[in-house]
């Protein structure tokens, strides 16, 4: 006997919306799973953080709290709502009280920072998402190359994935200093944000 199926369903990739993702997070769907976040409709599973990544995130947290609290709100490894179906969880961010109060998560910020080792290509790709969200400044602290990629001035670009990119990008090396836009007179040695190897 031959079984004939009319229009059998084909497997397909399930793309998530931010609404679905947030609802499943609230229901605890990912509570016992590895670290995941929503990126352009897909769930991205992140590897466990190595010691170098952990130490750099700790240094970043100390730095942000010491220099920007209580004037601003500091968030560490918490969701940020981009304009597309993305909910990345940047390693650090500086927000006004009004931006931080938005529910379920902020969609505007003064400055976002990612710490990158194996995720460097993805973290650089996120620059387009953050530019589309009009984040004025985005840093990628590269623990492997011991440098910081600094992105500024989000601008339209029809050739970019989301129609935006940063017009200004520079890489600061370990011996350099850099000042964030929100504190232009407060230069930071790149080495202070990098964990001691």
C-alpha positions in Angstrom: 0.0 0.0 0.0 1.3 3.4 -1.0 0.6 6.4 1.2 0.0 9.6 -0.8 0.1 12.9 1.1 -1.5 16.0 -0.4 0.6 19.1 0.1 2.8 17.7 3.0 4.1 20.4 5.3 7.7 21.3 4.7 10.0 22.0 7.7 10.8 25.7 8.0 12.8 28.0 10.3 10.6 29.5 13.0 11.3 33.2 13.2 10.3 34.8 16.5 8.9 38.3 17.2 9.8 40.4 20.2 6.3 39.9 21.6 6.6 36.1 21.4 10.1 36.1 22.8 9.2 38.4 25.8 6.1 36.3 26.6 8.2 33.1 26.6 10.9 34.7 28.8 8.2 35.8 31.3 6.8 32.2 31.3 10.3 30.9 32.1 10.8 29.0 28.9 14.5 29.8 28.9 15.1 29.7 32.6 17.1 26.4 32.6 18.7 26.9 29.2 22.0 28.3 28.2 22.2 32.1 27.5 20.0 33.0 24.6 18.9 36.3 23.0 16.7 37.2 20.1 18.5 38.5 17.0 16.8 39.4 13.8 14.0 36.9 14.6 16.3 34.0 15.5 17.3 32.7 18.9 21.1 33.0 19.4 22.7 30.7 21.9 25.8 32.1 23.5 28.6 30.0 24.9 29.4 30.2 28.6 31.7 33.1 29.4 35.3 32.3 29.8 37.4 33.8 32.6 38.8 36.7 30.4 35.3 37.7 29.3 34.0 37.5 32.9 36.8 39.6 34.3 36.4 42.2 31.5 32.7 42.5 32.1 33.4 43.0 35.9 35.9 45.8 35.1 33.4 47.4 32.7 30.7 47.3 35.4 33.0 48.9 38.0 34.0 51.6 35.5 30.4 52.5 34.5 29.1 52.6 38.0 32.0 54.6 39.3 32.0 57.3 36.6 28.3 57.5 35.5 26.2 56.8 38.6 24.0 58.4 40.0 23.7 60.9 37.1 22.7 58.0 34.7 21.3 54.5 35.0 23.7 51.7 34.3 22.5 48.3 33.0 24.6 45.2 32.7 23.7 42.3 30.5 20.1 43.2 30.2 17.8 43.3 27.2 17.7 46.2 24.8 14.9 46.5 22.3 16.1 47.2 18.7 13.8 48.4 15.9 13.8 45.0 14.1 13.0 41.6 15.8 16.1 41.8 18.0 16.5 41.9 21.8 20.3 41.7 22.3 21.7 41.8 25.9 24.7 44.1 25.7 27.3 43.7 28.4 26.9 47.3 29.5 24.9 50.4 28.8 24.3 53.9 30.1 20.7 55.3 30.1 18.8 58.3 31.2 16.2 57.5 34.0 13.4 58.0 31.4 15.1 55.6 28.9 15.6 53.0 31.7 12.0 53.2 32.8 10.6 52.0 29.5 8.8 48.7 29.6 9.3 45.9 28.9 12.8 47.0 28.0 14.6 50.2 26.9 14.6 51.0 23.2 16.8 54.1 23.5 20.1 54.7 25.2 23.1 57.0 25.4 25.8 54.3 25.0 26.1 50.5 24.6 29.1 48.3 25.1 29.7 44.7 24.2 32.6 42.6 25.5 33.7 40.2 22.7 36.0 37.2 22.3 34.5 34.4 20.2 31.5 36.7 19.4 33.5 39.5 17.8 32.0 39.1 14.3 28.4 39.1 15.7 29.1 42.0 18.0 30.4 44.0 15.1 27.3 43.1 13.0 25.2 44.4 15.9 26.5 47.9 15.0 23.9 48.0 12.2 21.1 47.1 14.6 22.2 49.7 17.1 22.6 52.3 14.4 19.1 51.6 13.3 18.0 52.1 16.9 19.7 55.5 16.8 22.2 54.5 19.6 24.6 57.5 19.5 27.6 55.5 20.5 28.5 51.8 20.6 31.8 50.2 21.8 33.0 46.6 21.3 35.7 45.7 23.8 37.8 43.1 22.0 39.5 41.0 24.7 41.4 39.0 22.1 43.0 41.8 20.2 43.0 44.0 23.3 41.4 46.9 21.6 38.1 48.8 21.5 36.0 49.4 18.3 34.2 52.7 18.7 31.1 53.4 16.5 29.4 56.8 16.4 27.0 58.9 14.3 24.2 56.6 13.2 23.2 57.5 9.6 21.0 56.1 6.9 22.5 53.8 4.3 20.2 52.0 2.0 22.8 49.3 1.3 23.0 48.3 5.0 21.0 45.4 6.3 18.6 47.5 8.3 19.0 50.8 6.3 21.5 52.3 8.8 25.1 52.1 9.8 27.5 54.2 11.8 29.3 56.9 9.8 32.2 57.0 12.2 34.3 54.0 13.3 37.7 53.8 14.8 39.7 51.1 16.6 41.6 52.2 19.8 44.5 50.0 20.8 45.6 49.1 24.4 48.0 52.1 24.7 45.3 54.6 23.5 42.8 56.7 25.4 39.2 57.3 24.4 36.4 59.5 25.8 32.7 58.6 25.5 30.4 61.2 23.9 28.5 61.6 27.1 31.7 62.6 28.9 34.0 64.1 26.2 36.5 65.5 28.7 36.9 62.2 30.5 39.4 60.2 28.6 39.7 56.6 29.5 42.9 54.5 29.0 41.8 51.5 26.9 43.9 49.3 29.2 41.7 50.1 32.2 38.7 48.3 30.6 40.7 45.2 29.6 41.2 42.4 32.0 44.7 41.5 33.0 45.8 38.4 31.1 
